[in-house]
Amino acid sequence: MTSDQSSRVRPGPVRADILASWQRSMELGVDAGVLGSRKISDENEISLRRKRNADLRRAASAAFKRLEPHLSDAKSILILADDQGVIIDAIGDESVLDDGQEIHLEIGGHWDEKAVGTNGIGTALKTGKPIYVHAAEHFVEGVQAWTCAGAPIRNPFDNSLIGVVDLSGPPDIFRRHNVALVLAAAREIEIALAEQQRQDRTQLLEAFLQSKYSHGDNSVLLLDRNGRIMFRRGIDDTTLPASEKLLVGSKLLPDLESFSENDLPALLPPHLEAQGLERLIFDNTYRGAALFLNSETPESRSRKDVLSIQPRRNVPEDTIQIIGASPKMLEAIELAERAAKVNVSVLIQGETGVGKELFARLIHSRLGRVDAPYVPVNCAAISGDLIGAELFGYVDGAFTGAVRGGRAGKFEQADGGLLCLDEIGDMPIELQPYLLRALEQRAIYRMGDDKRRPVDVRLVTMTNRDLRLEIDKGTFRRDLFYRIGVITIEVPPLRERGGDILSLVEHFSAHFADQIGRPRMSFADDTTDLLLGYRWPGNVRELRNTVQRIYLVGSGPVVKIRDLPPELRDDFDEPEADSLESILSGNSGDLESIEASAIRRTIQAEKGNLTRVAAVLGISRPTLYRKMRQYRIERG
């Protein structure tokens, strides 16, 4: 198509996205007669681009490696491009890679719409949406012997576009579902990026908390080596009026090794005044730096380990409090608050009893609407036959027993708010495609109805299972996993939270003293040591029930070891013949803790013979295996 044909461009059979891209290409003055794109000629510039995008390339490596064996048979190549449409990696069928060099569909090739008009890489970058461009839909003549499908890759930090993954080849490989393949690959890359960033934040936090600078009451920003904000403390509108500009993920300073502390006044924005900059080392590796800021109200800078969530409007409930200042908890809290600012699906993972639902409530509380619905659904508590009707609703006569007039499902009830799907790993495999479609289309169809109903729902899913193992077993769809886990929050088990245990004991002690109406109890030193050393298989829920039991039956005012439940005391002793009976006597306030402890001790007693363990517990071996996976119990 040439510029003198512009007046003849009409909608007709041409897809709207393609037509819009053609019009942009003409406005940009792209020459439709060229034979291909252009390539960056400077090898040093290509090398610098690949180095600058090292995190993106590393995150893409697993997805590319998994797909590479299938590309030769499919006569296809898989391409990774940066945020400017420059190709930084390409793998696949050797003959197709060779053919691609003729149009510069190779490393260093520039495929932004400004350079070559409508194409899978440049148009996905421009629109921020996945797209396929087939044959003559390409704007320039030399590329019309190709078909391609591209999907944008977004930074989990701030949802910004950072690249594109593209599948390209000759026209006979064209399939519309190629878009689904690259979209799944893009989601896999985003999850890998989020995991990289999570590890970087954890190591930076650990370096900070182990340093001598962590115990002050300063307002502080933790920066990675590239000067990007990874975490902030003591910074809000009361301390720094421009705090909204200091968002996690923002690049505040240049590479930290490229300047000295004396350069800070000139490098920082005018509204910021630094008290100092301290480089942070962890495992003998330079991780980043802590930037200490002057703030207006010193009393508001004091460190708190309590985060409060106000009750929902018109819901009779108490204020929710999240207790914790350990690195992994701070990281999970920060990630949840950041996830609430971008409209993406969130997966919350963690063992039973860690408080996953608190993080769902935290995200809901940060949505910005005081009346935003919060609709929880436990997928494990609804039969497989009914969960579809529960989620999507149904119309009159959809099935036997349907309520006259039909009923809206949970998706419609959550419109404008948050839908929380607990135990997502228990969703039947045959229903998962419908959930995936609802998320992709942002619309649902009630059972028995063909009417499309748009919904604006923020989805949060929760699980105590390893969904990657469920994918390997064929019980969970890979594409759904990548769709629900754009941001994944790992809530740490209590045994990995160190001093948070004592903070939680103090919190629950104050709560139950007030609730029961008895004086606050103190804990003996050896009791505290035991609480810190116990592995807490039931996590925070087990600790809460333990403190509640102490206040109900303890003789006080000092809590001795004898006041603790038997499973806590026995955890440090050699197994006794009656230990199982002791556990099953019901002294623990947490049924899941009882079950987990019973399984562990029976495995010990039967020396790992799982057939005997199942017989002693009175359950089948498949049930025993499932329980061991659920509670993460090793055979040894």
C-alpha positions as CSV (number, residue, x, y, z in Angstrom):
1,M,0.0,0.0,0.0
2,T,1.4,3.4,-1.0
3,S,0.6,6.9,0.3
4,D,-1.4,7.7,-2.8
5,Q,-3.8,4.9,-1.9
6,S,-4.5,6.5,1.5
7,S,-7.8,8.0,0.3
8,R,-9.0,4.5,-0.6
9,V,-8.5,3.0,2.8
10,R,-11.8,1.8,4.0
11,P,-12.9,-0.4,7.0
12,G,-14.5,-3.3,5.0
13,P,-12.9,-6.7,5.8
14,V,-9.8,-5.2,7.3
15,R,-9.6,-5.6,11.1
16,A,-9.9,-2.3,13.0
17,D,-6.5,-2.8,14.7
18,I,-4.7,-3.3,11.4
19,L,-6.5,-0.4,9.7
20,A,-5.6,1.9,12.6
21,S,-1.9,0.8,12.3
22,W,-1.9,1.3,8.5
23,Q,-3.2,4.9,9.1
24,R,-0.5,5.5,11.7
25,S,2.2,4.1,9.4
26,M,1.1,6.5,6.6
27,E,1.1,9.5,9.0
28,L,4.6,8.5,10.0
29,G,5.7,8.5,6.4
30,V,6.8,4.9,6.3
31,D,7.8,3.8,2.8
32,A,5.4,0.9,1.9
33,G,7.7,-0.2,-1.0
34,V,10.8,-1.1,1.1
35,L,11.9,-4.8,1.3
36,G,12.3,-5.0,5.0
37,S,13.2,-3.2,8.2
38,R,16.6,-1.7,9.0
39,K,19.3,-3.1,11.3
40,I,21.5,-1.3,13.8
41,S,24.9,-1.4,12.2
42,D,26.9,-0.6,15.3
43,E,27.7,-3.9,17.1
44,N,28.6,-2.1,20.2
45,E,25.2,-0.5,20.4
46,I,23.5,-4.0,19.9
47,S,25.7,-5.3,22.7
48,L,24.8,-2.5,25.0
49,R,21.1,-3.0,24.3
50,R,21.4,-6.7,25.2
51,K,23.3,-5.9,28.3
52,R,20.8,-3.2,29.4
53,N,18.0,-5.8,28.9
54,A,19.9,-8.6,30.7
55,D,17.1,-9.1,33.3
56,L,14.5,-9.4,30.5
57,R,16.7,-11.8,28.5
58,R,17.3,-13.9,31.6
59,A,13.6,-14.0,32.5
60,A,12.8,-15.1,28.9
61,S,15.4,-17.8,28.8
62,A,13.3,-20.5,30.5
63,A,10.2,-19.9,28.2
64,F,12.4,-19.8,25.1
65,K,14.3,-23.0,26.1
66,R,11.0,-24.8,26.7
67,L,9.5,-23.8,23.3
68,E,12.7,-24.1,21.2
69,P,12.4,-27.9,20.5
70,H,9.0,-27.3,19.0
71,L,9.9,-24.5,16.7
72,S,11.8,-26.4,14.0
73,D,8.9,-28.7,13.3
74,A,6.6,-25.6,13.2
75,K,8.9,-23.7,10.7
76,S,8.9,-20.8,13.2
77,I,11.2,-18.5,15.1
78,L,10.6,-16.9,18.5
79,I,11.8,-13.4,18.9
80,L,12.5,-11.1,21.9
81,A,12.5,-7.4,21.3
82,D,13.2,-4.5,23.7
83,D,10.9,-1.5,24.5
84,Q,12.0,0.2,21.2
85,G,11.2,-2.8,19.0
86,V,14.9,-3.8,18.5
87,I,15.4,-7.6,18.4
88,I,17.7,-8.7,21.2
89,D,17.2,-12.5,21.0
90,A,15.9,-14.9,18.3
91,I,15.7,-18.7,18.3
92,G,14.0,-21.4,16.2
93,D,14.1,-23.1,12.8
94,E,17.5,-22.4,11.2
95,S,16.2,-22.0,7.7
96,V,13.6,-19.5,8.9
97,L,16.3,-17.6,10.8
98,D,18.4,-17.4,7.6
99,D,15.4,-16.1,5.6
100,G,14.7,-13.6,8.3
101,Q,18.1,-12.0,7.8
102,E,16.9,-10.8,4.3
103,I,14.4,-8.5,6.0
104,H,16.5,-7.9,9.1
105,L,14.3,-10.1,11.3
106,E,17.4,-10.8,13.3
107,I,19.2,-9.6,16.4
108,G,19.7,-5.8,15.9
109,G,16.7,-5.5,13.6
110,H,14.5,-2.5,14.3
111,W,10.8,-3.3,14.2
112,D,9.1,-0.3,15.7
113,E,6.1,1.0,13.7
114,K,8.1,4.1,12.9
115,A,10.7,2.0,11.1
116,V,8.6,-0.6,9.3
117,G,4.9,0.1,9.8
118,T,2.4,-2.5,10.8
119,N,4.0,-5.7,12.2
120,G,3.7,-8.0,15.2
121,I,6.5,-6.4,17.2
122,G,5.9,-2.7,16.6
123,T,2.1,-2.8,16.6
124,A,2.1,-4.8,19.9
125,L,4.4,-2.2,21.4
126,K,2.3,0.7,20.1
127,T,-1.1,-0.7,21.3
128,G,0.0,-2.5,24.4
129,K,-2.1,-5.5,23.2
130,P,-1.4,-8.9,21.7
131,I,-1.9,-9.0,18.0
132,Y,-1.3,-11.1,14.9
133,V,-0.4,-9.6,11.5
134,H,-0.7,-12.0,8.6
135,A,0.8,-11.6,5.1
136,A,-0.7,-8.6,3.3
137,E,-1.7,-7.1,6.6
138,H,1.9,-6.0,7.0
139,F,2.3,-2.4,5.8
140,V,5.6,-2.7,3.8
141,E,5.8,-4.9,0.7
142,G,8.9,-6.9,1.7
143,V,7.4,-8.3,4.9
144,Q,4.1,-9.5,3.3
145,A,5.6,-13.0,2.8
146,W,5.6,-13.5,6.6
147,T,3.1,-14.0,9.3
148,C,3.7,-13.0,13.0
149,A,2.0,-12.8,16.4
150,G,3.3,-10.5,19.1
151,A,2.5,-10.0,22.8
152,P,3.7,-7.1,25.0
153,I,5.8,-7.8,28.1
154,R,5.2,-5.6,31.1
155,N,7.4,-4.7,34.0
156,P,5.8,-6.2,37.2
157,F,7.0,-3.2,39.1
158,D,5.0,-0.5,37.3
159,N,3.1,-2.3,34.5
160,S,5.2,-0.4,31.9
161,L,5.9,-1.9,28.5
162,I,9.5,-3.3,28.4
163,G,9.4,-5.6,25.4
164,V,7.6,-7.9,23.0
165,V,7.7,-11.7,22.4
166,D,6.9,-12.6,18.8
167,L,6.4,-15.8,16.8
168,S,7.2,-15.4,13.1
169,G,7.4,-17.6,10.0
170,P,6.1,-18.1,6.5
171,P,2.4,-17.6,5.9
172,D,1.5,-21.3,6.1
173,I,2.3,-21.4,9.8
174,F,-0.6,-18.9,10.4
175,R,-3.0,-19.9,13.2
176,R,-5.0,-17.3,15.1
177,H,-4.2,-19.2,18.3
178,N,-0.5,-18.3,17.8
179,V,-1.5,-15.2,19.8
180,A,-2.4,-17.4,22.7
181,L,1.0,-19.0,22.6
182,V,3.0,-15.8,22.6
183,L,0.6,-14.3,25.3
184,A,1.3,-17.3,27.5
185,A,5.1,-16.9,26.9
186,A,4.8,-13.2,27.8
187,R,3.0,-14.0,31.0
188,E,5.7,-16.7,31.8
189,I,8.4,-14.0,31.3
190,E,6.6,-11.5,33.5
191,I,6.3,-14.1,36.3
192,A,10.1,-14.9,36.0
193,L,10.8,-11.1,36.1
194,A,8.7,-10.8,39.2
195,E,10.6,-13.6,40.8
196,Q,13.9,-12.0,40.0
197,Q,12.8,-8.7,41.4
198,R,11.4,-10.5,44.5
199,Q,14.8,-12.1,45.1
200,D,16.6,-8.8,44.5
201,R,14.3,-7.0,47.0
202,T,14.7,-9.7,49.6
203,Q,18.5,-9.6,49.4
204,L,18.4,-5.8,49.6
205,L,16.1,-5.9,52.6
206,E,18.3,-8.5,54.3
207,A,21.4,-6.4,53.7
208,F,19.6,-3.3,55.1
209,L,18.2,-5.1,58.2
210,Q,21.6,-6.7,59.0
211,S,23.3,-3.3,58.7
212,K,23.8,-0.8,61.6
213,Y,21.5,1.7,59.8
214,S,18.2,-0.3,60.0
215,H,17.2,0.6,63.6
216,G,16.8,4.4,63.2
217,D,13.6,6.2,62.7
218,N,14.6,7.8,59.4
219,S,12.6,8.1,56.3
220,V,14.6,5.8,54.0
221,L,14.5,4.6,50.4
222,L,16.3,1.3,49.5
223,L,17.8,1.5,45.9
224,D,19.1,-1.2,43.8
225,R,22.5,-0.9,42.0
226,N,20.8,0.9,39.1
227,G,19.3,3.6,41.4
228,R,15.8,2.2,41.2
229,I,13.6,2.4,44.3
230,M,13.0,-1.1,45.6
231,F,11.5,-0.3,49.0
232,R,10.5,2.7,51.1
233,R,9.9,3.2,54.8
234,G,8.6,6.2,56.8
235,I,7.6,8.1,53.6
236,D,4.0,9.3,53.1
237,D,2.2,12.6,52.6
238,T,2.7,13.6,56.2
239,T,6.5,13.3,56.0
240,L,7.2,14.2,52.4
241,P,4.5,16.2,50.5
242,A,5.9,14.8,47.2
243,S,6.0,11.2,48.3
244,E,3.7,10.0,45.5
245,K,6.7,10.7,43.2
246,L,8.9,8.3,45.1
247,L,7.1,5.2,43.9
248,V,8.6,1.7,44.1
249,G,10.0,0.9,40.7
250,S,10.9,4.5,39.8
251,K,14.5,5.3,38.9
252,L,15.6,8.0,41.3
253,L,19.4,8.1,40.7
254,P,21.9,6.9,38.1
255,D,24.0,3.8,38.6
256,L,25.0,4.0,42.2
257,E,28.7,3.3,41.5
258,S,28.9,6.2,39.1
259,F,28.7,9.1,41.6
260,S,29.8,10.1,45.2
261,E,27.6,11.2,48.1
262,N,28.7,14.8,47.4
263,D,26.8,14.6,44.1
264,L,23.5,13.9,45.8
265,P,22.1,17.4,46.0
266,A,22.5,17.9,42.3
267,L,21.1,14.5,41.4
268,L,18.0,14.5,43.7
269,P,14.7,16.3,42.8
270,P,14.4,19.8,44.3
271,H,11.9,18.7,47.0
272,L,14.2,16.0,48.5
273,E,17.0,16.6,51.0
274,A,19.3,13.7,51.8
275,Q,20.8,12.9,55.2
276,G,23.1,10.4,53.7
277,L,23.6,7.4,51.4
278,E,25.0,4.1,52.7
279,R,26.0,1.2,50.4
280,L,24.7,-2.2,51.4
281,I,26.6,-5.5,51.3
282,F,25.0,-9.0,51.6
283,D,26.9,-12.3,51.1
284,N,29.9,-10.2,50.2
285,T,28.1,-8.8,47.2
286,Y,27.1,-5.1,46.7
287,R,23.3,-5.1,46.6
288,G,22.4,-1.4,46.5
289,A,22.1,1.5,49.0
290,A,19.9,3.0,51.6
291,L,19.1,6.7,51.0
292,F,18.1,8.5,54.2
293,L,15.9,11.6,53.7
294,N,15.0,14.6,55.9
295,S,11.3,14.7,56.7
296,E,9.0,17.2,58.3
297,T,7.6,15.3,61.3
298,P,10.1,13.0,63.1
299,E,7.3,11.3,65.2
300,S,5.8,10.0,62.0
301,R,9.0,8.4,60.9
302,S,9.1,5.8,63.7
303,R,9.1,2.2,62.5
304,K,5.9,0.3,62.9
305,D,5.3,-3.4,62.5
306,V,1.5,-3.1,62.4
307,L,-0.4,-2.4,59.3
308,S,-4.1,-1.7,59.8
309,I,-6.9,-2.3,57.3
310,Q,-10.1,-0.5,58.1
311,P,-13.5,-2.3,58.1
312,R,-15.4,-2.4,54.9
313,R,-18.4,0.0,54.6
314,N,-21.6,-1.5,56.0
315,V,-19.8,-4.7,57.1
316,P,-19.8,-5.5,60.9
317,E,-16.1,-6.4,61.3
318,D,-13.1,-5.3,63.3
319,T,-10.1,-3.5,62.0
320,I,-7.7,-6.0,60.4
321,Q,-4.1,-5.8,61.5
322,I,-1.1,-7.4,59.7
323,I,1.8,-7.8,62.1
324,G,5.3,-8.2,60.9
325,A,8.7,-6.5,60.2
326,S,10.7,-9.5,58.9
327,P,12.2,-9.0,55.4
328,K,9.9,-11.5,53.7
329,M,6.8,-10.0,55.3
330,L,7.8,-6.4,54.4
331,E,8.4,-7.6,50.9
332,A,5.0,-9.3,50.7
333,I,3.3,-6.2,52.1
334,E,5.1,-3.9,49.8
335,L,4.3,-6.1,46.7
336,A,0.6,-6.3,47.7
337,E,0.3,-2.5,48.0
338,R,2.0,-2.0,44.7
339,A,-0.2,-4.7,43.0
340,A,-3.3,-2.8,44.1
341,K,-2.1,0.2,42.0
342,V,-2.1,-1.8,38.7
343,N,-5.1,-3.6,37.2
344,V,-3.6,-7.1,37.0
345,S,-4.4,-10.5,38.4
346,V,-2.6,-11.4,41.6
347,L,-1.8,-14.9,42.9
348,I,-1.1,-15.3,46.7
349,Q,0.8,-18.4,47.6
350,G,1.6,-19.7,51.1
351,E,1.1,-22.6,53.5
352,T,-2.1,-23.1,55.4
353,G,-2.6,-20.6,58.2
354,V,-0.1,-17.9,57.0
355,G,-2.8,-15.3,56.5
356,K,-3.2,-15.2,52.7
357,E,-6.6,-13.7,53.0
358,L,-5.2,-10.7,54.9
359,F,-3.2,-9.8,51.8
360,A,-6.3,-10.1,49.6
361,R,-8.0,-7.7,52.0
362,L,-4.9,-5.4,51.9
363,I,-5.1,-5.2,48.1
364,H,-8.9,-4.5,48.3
365,S,-8.4,-1.7,50.8
366,R,-6.0,0.0,48.4
367,L,-8.3,0.0,45.4
368,G,-9.3,3.6,46.0
369,R,-13.1,3.0,46.2
370,V,-14.6,2.8,49.7
371,D,-17.6,1.0,48.3
372,A,-15.7,-1.5,46.1
373,P,-17.2,-5.0,46.5
374,Y,-15.1,-7.7,48.1
375,V,-16.4,-11.1,47.1
376,P,-14.6,-14.2,48.5
377,V,-15.2,-17.7,47.0
378,N,-13.6,-20.9,48.4
379,C,-13.3,-23.2,45.3
380,A,-12.7,-26.2,47.6
381,A,-16.0,-25.7,49.4
382,I,-18.2,-25.8,46.3
383,S,-18.9,-29.0,44.4
384,G,-17.5,-29.2,40.9
385,D,-21.1,-29.4,39.5
386,L,-22.0,-26.1,41.1
387,I,-18.9,-23.9,41.0
388,G,-19.6,-22.8,37.4
389,A,-23.1,-21.5,38.4
390,E,-21.6,-19.9,41.6
391,L,-19.0,-18.0,39.6
392,F,-20.8,-17.1,36.4
393,G,-24.5,-17.2,37.5
394,Y,-27.3,-18.7,35.5
395,V,-30.6,-17.9,33.8
396,D,-34.1,-19.3,34.5
397,G,-34.3,-23.0,33.7
398,A,-30.5,-23.4,33.1
399,F,-30.5,-26.7,35.2
400,T,-32.7,-28.6,37.5
401,G,-33.1,-26.8,40.8
402,A,-32.1,-23.4,39.3
403,V,-33.8,-20.4,41.1
404,R,-36.7,-19.0,39.2
405,G,-35.5,-15.9,37.3
406,G,-31.9,-16.9,37.4
407,R,-29.1,-15.5,39.6
408,A,-26.0,-13.4,39.2
409,G,-22.7,-15.1,39.9
410,K,-19.8,-14.0,41.9
411,F,-18.1,-12.2,39.0
412,E,-21.1,-9.9,38.6
413,Q,-21.4,-9.4,42.3
414,A,-17.7,-8.3,42.3
415,D,-18.1,-5.9,39.4
416,G,-16.1,-2.7,40.2
417,G,-14.3,-4.5,43.1
418,L,-12.3,-7.6,44.0
419,L,-13.1,-11.2,43.5
420,C,-11.0,-13.5,45.7
421,L,-10.8,-17.2,44.7
422,D,-9.4,-19.2,47.5
423,E,-8.0,-22.7,46.9
424,I,-7.8,-22.0,43.2
425,G,-5.9,-25.3,42.8
426,D,-9.1,-27.1,43.5
427,M,-11.0,-25.6,40.5
428,P,-12.0,-28.4,38.2
429,I,-9.9,-28.6,35.1
430,E,-13.0,-28.5,32.8
431,L,-14.0,-25.2,34.3
432,Q,-10.6,-23.5,34.0
433,P,-11.0,-22.5,30.3
434,Y,-14.2,-20.5,31.2
435,L,-12.3,-18.7,33.9
436,L,-9.5,-17.9,31.5
437,R,-12.0,-16.6,28.9
438,A,-13.7,-14.4,31.5
439,L,-10.3,-12.9,32.4
440,E,-9.2,-12.4,28.8
441,Q,-12.5,-10.9,27.6
442,R,-13.4,-9.1,30.8
443,A,-16.9,-10.5,30.4
444,I,-18.9,-13.5,31.4
445,Y,-21.8,-15.6,30.1
446,R,-24.3,-16.9,32.6
447,M,-25.0,-20.6,32.3
448,G,-27.8,-21.3,29.8
449,D,-27.4,-17.8,28.2
450,D,-25.5,-16.4,25.2
451,K,-25.7,-12.8,26.4
452,R,-22.2,-11.2,26.9
453,R,-22.0,-9.4,30.3
454,P,-19.0,-7.1,30.7
455,V,-17.4,-7.1,34.2
456,D,-14.7,-4.9,35.7
457,V,-13.2,-7.3,38.3
458,R,-9.8,-7.3,40.0
459,L,-9.0,-11.0,40.5
460,V,-7.0,-12.3,43.5
461,T,-6.4,-16.0,43.7
462,M,-4.9,-17.9,46.7
463,T,-3.5,-21.4,47.1
464,N,-1.3,-23.5,49.4
465,R,-0.4,-25.8,46.6
466,D,2.5,-25.7,44.2
467,L,0.6,-24.9,41.0
468,R,3.6,-25.8,38.8
469,L,3.4,-29.3,40.1
470,E,-0.4,-29.3,39.4
471,I,0.4,-28.2,35.8
472,D,2.9,-31.2,35.5
473,K,0.1,-33.5,36.7
474,G,-2.3,-32.1,34.2
475,T,-4.8,-30.8,36.8
476,F,-4.1,-27.1,36.2
477,R,-3.8,-25.3,32.9
478,R,-0.5,-23.6,32.2
479,D,-2.1,-20.7,30.4
480,L,-4.4,-20.0,33.3
481,F,-1.5,-20.1,35.7
482,Y,0.3,-17.4,33.7
483,R,-2.9,-15.3,33.5
484,I,-3.7,-15.4,37.2
485,G,-0.1,-14.9,38.4
486,V,0.9,-11.7,36.7
487,I,2.0,-10.7,40.1
488,T,2.7,-13.5,42.6
489,I,2.9,-12.8,46.3
490,E,4.7,-15.4,48.5
491,V,3.4,-15.1,52.1
492,P,6.2,-16.6,54.3
493,P,5.6,-19.3,56.8
494,L,5.9,-18.3,60.4
495,R,9.1,-20.3,60.9
496,E,10.8,-18.0,58.5
497,R,9.7,-14.7,60.1
498,G,12.1,-14.6,63.1
499,G,11.2,-11.9,65.6
500,D,7.7,-11.5,64.1
501,I,6.7,-14.5,66.4
502,L,7.2,-12.4,69.5
503,S,5.3,-9.4,68.0
504,L,2.4,-11.7,67.2
505,V,2.5,-13.2,70.7
506,E,2.3,-9.7,72.2
507,H,-0.5,-8.8,69.8
508,F,-2.6,-11.8,70.4
509,S,-1.9,-11.6,74.2
510,A,-3.3,-8.1,74.3
511,H,-6.3,-9.1,72.2
512,F,-7.3,-12.1,74.3
513,A,-6.6,-10.4,77.6
514,D,-9.1,-7.7,76.6
515,Q,-11.6,-10.2,75.0
516,I,-11.6,-12.6,78.0
517,G,-11.3,-9.9,80.6
518,R,-8.3,-11.1,82.5
519,P,-4.9,-9.4,83.2
520,R,-2.2,-9.4,80.6
521,M,0.1,-12.4,81.0
522,S,3.8,-12.4,80.6
523,F,5.9,-15.3,79.1
524,A,8.9,-16.9,80.9
525,D,12.2,-16.8,79.0
526,D,12.3,-20.5,78.5
527,T,8.7,-20.4,77.2
528,T,9.7,-17.7,74.8
529,D,12.7,-19.7,73.6
530,L,10.4,-22.6,72.9
531,L,8.0,-20.5,71.0
532,L,10.8,-19.1,68.8
533,G,12.2,-22.6,68.2
534,Y,8.9,-24.4,67.3
535,R,8.3,-24.8,63.6
536,W,4.6,-23.8,63.7
537,P,3.2,-26.1,61.0
538,G,-0.2,-24.3,61.4
539,N,1.6,-21.0,61.1
540,V,-0.1,-17.8,62.4
541,R,-3.4,-19.5,62.9
542,E,-1.8,-22.1,65.1
543,L,0.0,-19.4,67.1
544,R,-3.2,-17.4,67.6
545,N,-5.1,-20.5,68.8
546,T,-2.2,-21.3,71.1
547,V,-2.3,-17.9,72.8
548,Q,-6.1,-18.1,73.0
549,R,-5.9,-21.5,74.7
550,I,-3.3,-20.1,77.2
551,Y,-5.7,-17.3,78.2
552,L,-8.6,-19.8,78.5
553,V,-6.9,-22.5,80.6
554,G,-3.6,-21.0,81.9
555,S,-3.3,-20.3,85.6
556,G,-1.0,-17.2,85.0
557,P,0.2,-14.6,85.5
558,V,3.4,-16.0,84.0
559,V,3.1,-18.5,81.1
560,K,5.3,-21.5,81.8
561,I,6.2,-24.3,79.4
562,R,3.7,-26.6,81.1
563,D,0.9,-24.1,80.0
564,L,1.7,-24.8,76.4
565,P,-0.2,-27.4,74.3
566,P,1.4,-30.9,74.2
567,E,2.4,-30.7,70.6
568,L,4.6,-27.7,71.3
569,R,6.3,-29.3,74.3
570,D,6.7,-32.7,72.5
571,D,8.1,-31.1,69.4
572,F,11.5,-30.9,71.3
573,D,11.4,-34.3,72.8
574,E,12.0,-37.8,71.4
575,P,8.8,-39.3,70.1
576,E,7.0,-41.3,72.8
577,A,4.6,-44.2,72.2
578,D,1.6,-42.2,73.2
579,S,2.6,-39.0,71.3
580,L,0.0,-39.6,68.6
581,E,-2.8,-40.1,71.2
582,S,-1.6,-36.9,72.9
583,I,-2.0,-35.0,69.7
584,L,-5.3,-36.5,68.8
585,S,-6.7,-35.8,72.3
586,G,-7.8,-32.4,71.0
587,N,-5.6,-30.2,73.1
588,S,-4.6,-28.1,70.1
589,G,-6.9,-25.4,69.0
590,D,-6.1,-25.9,65.3
591,L,-7.5,-29.0,63.5
592,E,-5.1,-28.7,60.6
593,S,-2.1,-28.5,63.0
594,I,-3.4,-31.6,64.7
595,E,-3.7,-33.4,61.4
596,A,-0.2,-32.3,60.2
597,S,1.4,-33.2,63.5
598,A,-0.3,-36.6,63.5
599,I,1.0,-37.4,60.1
600,R,4.6,-36.3,60.9
601,R,4.7,-38.4,64.1
602,T,3.1,-41.5,62.6
603,I,5.7,-41.3,59.8
604,Q,8.4,-41.2,62.5
605,A,6.8,-44.0,64.4
606,E,6.5,-46.2,61.3
607,K,10.0,-45.3,60.0
608,G,8.7,-43.9,56.7
609,N,6.6,-46.9,55.8
610,L,3.7,-45.0,54.2
611,T,1.5,-48.1,53.8
612,R,1.6,-48.6,57.6
613,V,1.2,-44.8,58.2
614,A,-2.0,-44.8,56.1
615,A,-3.3,-47.9,58.0
616,V,-2.6,-46.4,61.4
617,L,-4.3,-43.2,60.5
618,G,-7.2,-45.0,58.8
619,I,-6.9,-43.2,55.4
620,S,-6.1,-44.4,51.9
621,R,-2.5,-44.0,50.5
622,P,-3.7,-41.4,47.9
623,T,-5.3,-39.4,50.7
624,L,-2.0,-39.6,52.7
625,Y,0.0,-38.4,49.7
626,R,-2.4,-35.5,49.1
627,K,-2.2,-34.5,52.8
628,M,1.7,-34.7,52.8
629,R,1.7,-32.4,49.8
630,Q,-0.8,-30.1,51.4
631,Y,1.3,-29.7,54.6
632,R,4.6,-30.1,52.8
633,I,5.6,-33.1,54.8
634,E,8.7,-35.0,53.7
635,R,8.8,-38.8,53.9
636,G,12.1,-38.7,55.8
